[in-house]
Amino acid sequence: MDSTEILKKVRKIEIRTRALTQQVFSGQYHSAFKGRGMAFSEVREYNYGDDIRSIDWNVTARFHHPYVKIFEEERELTVMLLIDVSASNMFGTKGMYKKDLITELAAVLSFSAITNNDKVGVIFFSNQVEKFIPPQKGRTHILRIIRELLHHQPSSKQTDISEALRYLTNAIKKRCTAFLISDFMDDDFETALKISKNKHDVVAIQTVDQGELQIPAMGLLQIKDAETGNLSLIDTSNKNFQSYHRKWWKEKEEKLQTVFQKTGIDHVKLFTDKDYVPALKNLFSRRSV
C-alpha cells in the first residue's frame, strides 16, 4: 500500500469512526471510564458538618481559622491501546480481517478518548513490543495511530501478551485505562494480567472470526499456522477432526473466561462479520452501573 492509498484509507476510517463516536459513544464513554480519582481543587473555610479529616492544617495555622481541602473528580484519563499485531490477525473468512476490525476499534476508542479530552498512547505487540507511541492528545495524534496501524509490518509473527503487559506496567507510571485488543492466541498471561490490573484499569477486547469456531467440511486441506509457519494436512470432513476442533475451541474459550474472571477483567468478544457497536455499547453500559 503506497502513501496515497494509506492516506485515503485513514480518511475513510476517520469519517466512519468519528461519526460512530459522536452519535453513539461520546456520552457512554464519558460515564464508563472514570478519571484517576479525586484531585485537589481549592481550600475554603470550615463549615459545621465538614469532615475534620479534610482540614488543611497548614492553611489553618496560617490564618488561625479552620480551612478544609476541596476535591473534585479528576476526569482526564490516559488511555493505552495494547494492540496485537501478530500474524493470526491476518485472518478473516466473513466480513473483514481481524486486523481491519482491530484498526476500526482502535480508531473508535481513540476518537472517544480525545472527545473526552483524554490522552491516547499505543503499544503494538507480537511476541515482543513492536512499537510504543507515548500518550498525547489531538486529532493529528489519532490519525498517526491509525496510519501506523495500517502501515506497520511486525518483525515477528507470534504472540506474547505477557510481554506487552509487562511493558505497560513499566512504561506508564500513573494509573491508566488500558484496552488489550487481541484474538488471544496465547494461553499464558494470567500473572502479568493480574499485575497490570493492580496498577491499571484493564479491559480485554477479543476479536474472533467465525471460521475459527468451526472449520467447514471441505475434504483434504493443507493448513498453515500463521504464527509458527507449520504446515498440516488435515481431512476437514473427518468427524473425529471436527469433534477435536470443537473441543479444542471450547476449552480455549473456557480457559480464557476463567482468566478474566479470576483477574476481574471486563471482557467483550467482537466478531469480524457482526456489527461491533451493540457489543461495545453493552460494555460501556455495564461499566457505567
C-alpha positions as CSV (number, residue, x, y, z in Angstrom):
1,M,0.0,0.0,0.0
2,D,1.6,3.3,-1.1
3,S,1.3,6.6,0.9
4,T,-1.6,7.8,-1.2
5,E,-3.6,4.7,-0.6
6,I,-2.8,4.8,3.1
7,L,-4.0,8.4,3.4
8,K,-7.3,7.5,1.6
9,K,-7.9,4.6,4.0
10,V,-7.0,6.7,7.0
11,R,-9.5,9.3,5.9
12,K,-12.2,6.7,5.3
13,I,-11.7,5.1,8.7
14,E,-11.7,8.6,10.4
15,I,-15.1,9.5,8.7
16,R,-16.7,6.3,9.8
17,T,-15.4,6.0,13.3
18,R,-15.8,9.7,14.2
19,A,-19.4,9.5,13.2
20,L,-19.9,6.5,15.5
21,T,-18.1,8.2,18.3
22,Q,-20.2,11.4,18.1
23,Q,-23.5,9.6,17.6
24,V,-23.1,6.5,19.8
25,F,-20.2,6.5,22.2
26,S,-19.4,10.0,23.4
27,G,-21.7,10.1,26.4
28,Q,-21.4,6.4,27.3
29,Y,-17.6,6.5,27.1
30,H,-17.5,9.5,29.5
31,S,-19.5,7.7,32.1
32,A,-18.0,4.3,31.6
33,F,-14.3,5.3,32.1
34,K,-13.7,7.4,35.1
35,G,-10.7,9.6,35.9
36,R,-7.8,8.6,38.2
37,G,-9.7,9.6,41.3
38,M,-10.1,12.8,43.4
39,A,-7.9,15.8,42.6
40,F,-7.3,18.7,44.9
41,S,-9.2,21.8,43.8
42,E,-9.1,24.5,46.5
43,V,-9.5,25.3,50.2
44,R,-12.4,27.1,51.9
45,E,-13.3,27.9,55.4
46,Y,-14.5,25.1,57.6
47,N,-18.3,24.8,57.9
48,Y,-20.3,22.9,60.5
49,G,-20.6,19.3,59.4
50,D,-17.4,19.2,57.3
51,D,-15.3,16.1,57.7
52,I,-12.5,17.0,60.1
53,R,-10.2,14.7,58.1
54,S,-10.3,17.2,55.2
55,I,-8.9,20.1,57.3
56,D,-5.8,21.7,55.8
57,W,-3.7,22.2,58.9
58,N,-1.0,24.4,57.2
59,V,-3.6,26.9,56.0
60,T,-5.5,26.7,59.3
61,A,-2.3,27.5,61.2
62,R,-1.5,30.4,58.9
63,F,-5.0,32.1,59.2
64,H,-5.8,31.0,62.8
65,H,-9.1,29.6,61.5
66,P,-10.0,26.1,60.2
67,Y,-9.9,25.6,56.5
68,V,-10.7,22.4,54.6
69,K,-9.5,21.0,51.3
70,I,-12.0,20.6,48.4
71,F,-11.5,17.8,46.0
72,E,-13.0,17.2,42.6
73,E,-13.1,14.1,40.4
74,E,-10.1,14.1,38.1
75,R,-11.7,13.5,34.7
76,E,-8.7,13.4,32.4
77,L,-7.6,9.9,31.6
78,T,-4.6,8.4,30.0
79,V,-5.9,5.7,27.6
80,M,-3.5,3.0,26.4
81,L,-4.3,0.7,23.5
82,L,-2.4,-2.6,23.6
83,I,-2.8,-3.9,20.0
84,D,-1.9,-7.4,18.9
85,V,-0.2,-7.2,15.5
86,S,0.8,-10.9,15.3
87,A,0.2,-12.9,12.1
88,S,-3.0,-14.6,13.3
89,N,-4.8,-11.3,12.9
90,M,-4.4,-11.5,9.1
91,F,-7.3,-13.9,9.1
92,G,-10.9,-13.5,8.0
93,T,-13.5,-15.6,6.3
94,K,-16.5,-13.3,6.7
95,G,-17.0,-9.6,6.9
96,M,-13.4,-8.4,7.3
97,Y,-10.0,-9.5,8.5
98,K,-9.4,-9.4,12.2
99,K,-6.7,-6.7,11.6
100,D,-9.3,-4.4,9.9
101,L,-11.6,-4.9,12.9
102,I,-8.8,-4.0,15.3
103,T,-8.0,-0.9,13.3
104,E,-11.6,0.3,13.5
105,L,-11.8,-0.4,17.2
106,A,-8.6,1.5,17.9
107,A,-10.0,4.5,15.9
108,V,-13.3,4.4,17.7
109,L,-11.7,4.2,21.1
110,S,-9.2,6.9,20.3
111,F,-11.7,9.4,19.0
112,S,-13.9,8.7,22.0
113,A,-10.9,9.4,24.2
114,I,-10.0,12.7,22.6
115,T,-13.6,13.8,22.6
116,N,-13.4,13.4,26.4
117,N,-10.1,15.3,26.4
118,D,-8.1,12.2,27.3
119,K,-4.6,11.3,26.2
120,V,-4.1,8.2,24.0
121,G,-1.0,6.0,23.7
122,V,-0.3,2.8,21.9
123,I,1.7,-0.4,22.3
124,F,1.9,-2.6,19.2
125,F,3.0,-6.1,20.2
126,S,3.6,-9.6,18.8
127,N,5.8,-11.8,21.0
128,Q,7.7,-8.6,21.6
129,V,6.9,-4.9,21.9
130,E,7.0,-3.8,18.2
131,K,6.3,-0.1,18.7
132,F,5.4,2.3,21.6
133,I,3.6,5.6,20.9
134,P,3.5,7.8,24.0
135,P,0.2,9.2,25.1
136,Q,-0.8,12.5,23.6
137,K,-4.0,14.4,22.7
138,G,-5.4,15.7,19.5
139,R,-6.7,14.6,16.1
140,T,-3.3,14.7,14.4
141,H,-2.0,12.2,17.0
142,I,-5.0,9.8,16.5
143,L,-4.5,9.9,12.7
144,R,-0.9,9.0,13.2
145,I,-2.0,6.0,15.3
146,I,-4.4,4.8,12.5
147,R,-1.7,5.4,9.9
148,E,0.8,3.3,11.9
149,L,-1.7,0.5,12.3
150,L,-2.3,0.3,8.5
151,H,1.4,0.6,7.6
152,H,3.2,-1.3,10.4
153,Q,4.9,-4.5,9.4
154,P,5.7,-6.5,12.5
155,S,9.1,-8.1,12.8
156,S,7.6,-11.2,14.5
157,K,4.6,-13.3,13.7
158,Q,4.0,-14.8,17.1
159,T,2.1,-13.6,20.3
160,D,3.2,-12.9,23.8
161,I,0.6,-11.0,25.7
162,S,2.6,-11.0,28.9
163,E,5.4,-9.1,27.2
164,A,3.0,-6.3,26.3
165,L,1.5,-6.2,29.8
166,R,4.9,-6.0,31.4
167,Y,5.9,-3.1,29.2
168,L,2.7,-1.3,30.1
169,T,3.3,-1.7,33.8
170,N,6.9,-0.4,33.4
171,A,6.3,2.4,30.9
172,I,3.1,4.0,32.3
173,K,3.7,5.1,35.8
174,K,0.3,6.7,36.6
175,R,-3.0,4.7,36.6
176,C,-4.5,4.5,33.1
177,T,-7.3,2.7,31.2
178,A,-5.7,0.0,29.1
179,F,-7.6,-1.7,26.2
180,L,-6.0,-5.0,25.5
181,I,-7.1,-5.8,21.9
182,S,-6.2,-9.3,20.7
183,D,-7.5,-12.6,19.4
184,F,-5.8,-14.1,22.4
185,M,-4.0,-16.9,20.6
186,D,-1.9,-17.1,23.8
187,D,-2.7,-19.0,27.0
188,D,0.0,-18.0,29.5
189,F,-0.6,-14.4,30.6
190,E,-2.6,-14.6,33.8
191,T,0.2,-13.5,36.1
192,A,1.1,-10.5,34.0
193,L,-2.6,-9.5,33.7
194,K,-3.0,-9.7,37.4
195,I,-0.1,-7.4,38.0
196,S,-1.3,-4.9,35.4
197,K,-4.8,-5.0,36.8
198,N,-3.4,-4.0,40.3
199,K,-2.0,-0.8,38.7
200,H,-4.3,0.0,35.8
201,D,-7.9,-0.4,34.7
202,V,-7.6,-3.1,32.1
203,V,-10.3,-4.0,29.6
204,A,-10.0,-7.1,27.2
205,I,-11.4,-6.9,23.7
206,Q,-11.3,-10.2,21.9
207,T,-11.5,-10.4,18.1
208,V,-13.0,-13.6,16.6
209,D,-13.7,-14.9,13.1
210,Q,-16.5,-17.5,12.5
211,G,-14.0,-19.6,10.6
212,E,-12.1,-20.2,13.9
213,L,-15.2,-21.7,15.6
214,Q,-15.9,-24.3,13.0
215,I,-13.8,-25.4,10.0
216,P,-16.1,-26.3,7.0
217,A,-16.1,-29.9,5.8
218,M,-14.1,-29.5,2.6
219,G,-12.1,-32.7,2.4
220,L,-8.3,-32.8,2.5
221,L,-6.7,-29.4,3.1
222,Q,-3.2,-28.2,3.7
223,I,-3.3,-25.6,6.6
224,K,-0.5,-23.3,7.6
225,D,-0.2,-21.9,11.1
226,A,0.1,-18.1,10.5
227,E,2.3,-17.6,13.6
228,T,4.6,-20.7,13.5
229,G,4.6,-21.4,9.8
230,N,3.9,-25.1,10.4
231,L,2.1,-27.0,7.7
232,S,-0.5,-29.7,8.3
233,L,-2.5,-31.9,6.0
234,I,-6.0,-32.5,7.5
235,D,-9.2,-34.1,6.5
236,T,-11.8,-31.5,7.3
237,S,-14.6,-33.9,6.5
238,N,-13.4,-36.3,9.2
239,K,-15.8,-36.5,12.2
240,N,-13.0,-37.1,14.6
241,F,-11.2,-34.0,13.4
242,Q,-14.3,-31.9,13.6
243,S,-15.0,-33.1,17.1
244,Y,-11.4,-32.5,18.2
245,H,-11.5,-28.9,16.9
246,R,-14.8,-28.1,18.6
247,K,-13.5,-29.5,21.9
248,W,-10.2,-27.5,21.5
249,W,-12.0,-24.2,20.8
250,K,-14.4,-24.7,23.7
251,E,-11.6,-25.5,26.2
252,K,-9.6,-22.5,24.9
253,E,-12.6,-20.2,25.4
254,E,-13.4,-21.6,28.9
255,K,-9.8,-21.1,30.0
256,L,-9.9,-17.5,28.7
257,Q,-13.1,-16.7,30.6
258,T,-11.6,-18.2,33.7
259,V,-8.6,-16.0,33.5
260,F,-10.7,-12.9,33.0
261,Q,-13.0,-13.8,35.9
262,K,-10.1,-14.6,38.3
263,T,-8.3,-11.3,37.5
264,G,-11.5,-9.2,37.5
265,I,-11.1,-8.0,33.9
266,D,-14.0,-6.6,31.9
267,H,-14.1,-8.6,28.6
268,V,-16.1,-8.3,25.3
269,K,-15.9,-10.6,22.3
270,L,-16.3,-9.0,18.8
271,F,-16.8,-10.9,15.6
272,T,-15.5,-9.9,12.1
273,D,-18.9,-10.5,10.5
274,K,-21.1,-8.7,13.0
275,D,-21.7,-5.1,14.0
276,Y,-19.5,-4.4,16.9
277,V,-21.4,-1.3,18.1
278,P,-24.0,-3.1,20.2
279,A,-21.3,-5.2,22.0
280,L,-19.2,-2.1,22.7
281,K,-22.3,-0.2,23.9
282,N,-23.1,-3.1,26.2
283,L,-19.6,-3.0,27.6
284,F,-19.8,0.8,28.3
285,S,-23.3,0.3,29.9
286,R,-22.0,-2.4,32.2
287,R,-19.2,-0.2,33.4
288,S,-21.5,2.8,34.0
289,V,-23.6,1.0,36.6
